[in-house]
Amino acid sequence: MTDHEPEAAGPAGVRRRPPKPQVDTSKPQSARMYDYYLGGKDNYPVDRAAAEQVLTAFPNLRYGALANRRFLTRAVRDLVGAGIDQFLDIGTGIPTSPNTHQVAQGLNPAARVAYADNDPIVLAHAQALLVSTPQGRTTYIEGNLKKPGTILESAELAEVIDFDRPVAVMLLAVLHFVEDGEGAYEIVRTLMDAMPSGSHLVLSHATNEFAPEEWARVHATYKASGISGQIRNRPEILRFFDGLEMLEPGLQVIHRWRPDPAPADPAGKEDGPDDEAPAPPADPFAGYSADQLDAMISGYAGVARKP
């Protein structure tokens, strides 16, 4: 933003820059494809076509996307319960409820959340949807994970996040779009080095351990669409947490990280003609064993604390 560009007004508690008008709809974009996997509408024909090719290679990919959103909710909830009230969510993608700030501020209205992404359409949707509580703050940073300085040195981040207090750095389903040669491990180290003691790293990452042939096709399909990346195994993903203290239960397949208890069946209820209440929506994970879900979800997740 130049000195002559006025800052756009936004909802209470939200700072934002004027959106860039350029949105390239000629090429698929990973955030818009992810939105399609989750059943969203904020995508273009080119994104849907590429996503359908990926789903042909690995039809269960939607399960991984859904499991990742559920992990976000559990991780943010547990960190707020542990006293964390600042979150830096990088590669957030198109806002899909529940967002980080909705979970955090639903538990602590004074929580502060900074989102960062480098896609103009994500910025436009974030400005419309990321509405903070009056007590808290929410901001959106146009920054590139592959250039962490564009995030860490932004004025918006400094106005919302207090680096004298712990911050949770959220890297959900983004690092598999960064190859080793692009400095994936160095990027995470740079981000965490900038955070004070007591900060946390929240990370999820796709893996090829459970369905190697399918993920080879997924990788090839993304690459053919112009989207680079690297699928990693468990030891390679665990390296992102070097120097940090893993929280229990450690690095787990996404659905196994502190899973919510299954809802109990209503006791003593009998079916009858007067039972008019609609049935709750079916859980897409119901009916599958944990081992089956490992292969369907094909991703690891973990949370670690900076000493």
NORQUI-V820382 format. One record per backbone hydrogen bond with DSSP energy under -1.0 kcal/mol. NH is the residue of the N-H (numbers start at 1). CO is the residue of the C=O. Records with the same first field share a line. If there is no record, write none. Layout:
NH->CO / CO
//
This chain:
5->2
14->11
33->29
34->30
35->31
36->32
37->33
38->34
39->36
40->35
43->41
48->44
49->45
50->46
51->47
52->48
53->49
54->50
55->51
56->52
57->53
58->54
61->58
63->60
64->60
65->61
66->62
67->63
68->64
69->65
70->66
71->67
72->68
73->69
74->70
75->71
76->72
77->73
78->74
79->75
80->76
81->77
82->78
83->80
84->79
87->112
88->168
89->114
90->170
91->116
92->116
103->99
104->100
105->101
106->102
108->104
111->108
112->85
113->137
114->87
115->139
116->89
117->141
123->119
124->120
125->121
126->122
127->123
128->124
129->125
130->126
131->129
137->111
138->13
139->113
140->15
141->115
143->117 / 141
147->144
150->147
151->148
152->148
153->149
154->151
158->154
159->155
161->157
165->162
168->86
169->200
170->88
171->202
173->204
177->174
178->175
182->179
183->180
187->183
188->184
189->185
190->186
191->187
192->188
193->189
194->190
195->192
198->306
199->196
200->167
201->304
202->169
203->302
204->171
205->300
207->298
215->211
216->212
217->213
218->214
219->215
220->216
221->217
222->218
223->219
224->220
225->221
226->223
227->222
230->176
232->206
237->233
238->234
239->235
240->237
241->238
242->239
244->241
245->305
247->303
250->247
252->301
254->299
256->253
257->254
275->272
276->274
286->283
288->285
293->289
294->290
295->291
296->292
297->293
298->294
300->205
301->252
302->203
304->201
305->245
306->199
//
